[in-house]
Amino acid sequence: MTFRYDAVVAGRGVDLAFDVGPGETLALLGPNGAGKSTALTVAAGLLRPDSGRVVLDGRPLTVTGRAGRDVLVPPHDRQVSLLAQEPLLFPHLSVLDNVAFGPRSRGASRAGSRAVARRWLGEVGIEELADRRPARISGGQAQRAAVARALAADPRLLLLDEPMAALDVAVTPALRQTLRRVLADRTVVLVTHDALDALLLADRVAVIENGTIVDQGITSEVLARPRSRFTAQIAGLNLVTGTWRDHAVLTSAGMRVEGHPTGPPPRDGDPVVAVFPPSAVSVFLDDPGGSPRNALDVTITHLEPHGGQIRVRTESLSADITARAAAELDLVPGSRAFFVVKATEIAVYGT
Amino acid sequence: MAAAPSRVGVPTWIFVPAVAGAVFVLLPLAAIVLRTPWGRFLDLLVSPASTEALLLSLRTSGTSTLLCILFGVPMAVVLARTSFRGQGILRSLVLLPLVLPPVVGGIALLYTFGRRGLLGEAFEVLGVQIAFSTTAVVLAQTFVALPFLVVSLEGSLRSAGQRYEVVAATLGASPTTVFRRVTLPLVLPGLVSGAVLAFARSLGEFGATITFAGSLQGVTRTLPLEIYLRRETDAQAAVALSLVLVMVAILVIGFARQGRTSL
């Protein structure tokens, strides 16, 4: 195990334990105030837990409340970088010198650290902004620069605290794609309340509620079969995995789902996942036809009230419809029905 | 001017005391300008006693400003960025010279560095006499000016917050690197305006200087002391020299304002 975390912060009622393997990304998913960010501040050495043990690559970083001497390695000596919601670029340095800050602080020469910085700016796609001041670039560009800065410091562990929460929705898909690429082989802990971030960026997810982990496992499995109320509510996305064939997702069961690819277009045969929220699904008893729609032939397994609506569940999918619609359709567990979703409501991602 | 945000009006009568107050502050300044003997202005300024006093003032105030930066920056950082038992009391005591009558400060310095003072004997052994020397002038000015720099910079440090410093630390920067490359550049405007305030306070120092350093021409007689003495013998010269200090004060206010707006 590369990173092992086990700490109690009594004042905030947070008691978490998790491991992250080498090159793995773990998402801490949960509602606001659940204790996700507290875990990051402990891992970064900014908060001393009441008791706990944090170890990175065999090196104890924080050991408190145990027999023997306490260990509290200062933040700068941990090789742990933290990327927050806001980019927090140093306003008095150019974008290039912001990114060069990490290597320069670790003893690289001015020219050497700038060369590293240029490479990372290229990696996140904003090489041309190198000489700008942070005040003169957009929020999305600033967050890209912050990602480059965190990675240029060459951390053994990267902590991401809701890196896309403060950004315009228009720029998040592109940044998400960039993160997917640059985080691929890194050891990362990602805090988010967005199930899509967890799905696309993380290998595993730990769902946190009220300061404890209530559910964890492989991301797609946890999201598809939520065991906690929060996962069900926020992460209850429909995920259809398959391969990309002829501009649609073909599942192993032979189902065909049309959607629009987000990010780099997949090629035929690529493994992909189609993602759509239950609210985008309408339920019909007969196949309504019509070209821009997907009609999925399903068997209802159960019906449950969900936020003023009725959630209609099948083995792997769910739909939210009004109580009146559910009554008119006379749905019961075991009914056959068609889940109909517009292709424009379905996002397709390469996996 | 663009459309101003509409506000709730203030009572009309309030302008009367407000204007009276403003006149009270501005009229004496106008009086100095009006009473300045413009015909002899340059001659008065370049008289040996005046230039000597002016140069001594600039030299000692510059030195004391440097001392304020040297000691005040670390003091402000410790007050703003650490916490320890008794910190509040310590802050109040350190800032005491802000409200202490300068003449009391002079007495206090005399009983610290004077010949029979707390540290006076130690200096005596080393063959150094501080009281009634130019060094004493610098010490008196530093004593009264230091709190200005500390207060100004501590405010800047607090409003700048620690978020950038935290980021810098997680990027691997040691506390010294964080201080040098992040903290100082971020609070530079506050430091500049604090230093300008300290310089102005040093330049105007009178009470502590005359008590602790005396009034020896060329050695401890700074510009305010010179003005006070000249008033008896050559009132016109006193007015001319006063105008110099008024102009310096106006420059200082300009600098301090600039420092604040760029924050």
Interface residues (C-beta under 8 A of the other chain):
Chain A: A44 L46 P74 P75 H76 D77 R78 Q79 V80 S81 L82 A84 L88 F90 P91 H92 F101 G102 S105 R106 R149 A150 A153 L159
Chain B: R163 Y164 V166 V167 A168 A169 T170 L171 G172 A173 S174 P175 T177 V178 R181 V182 P185 L186
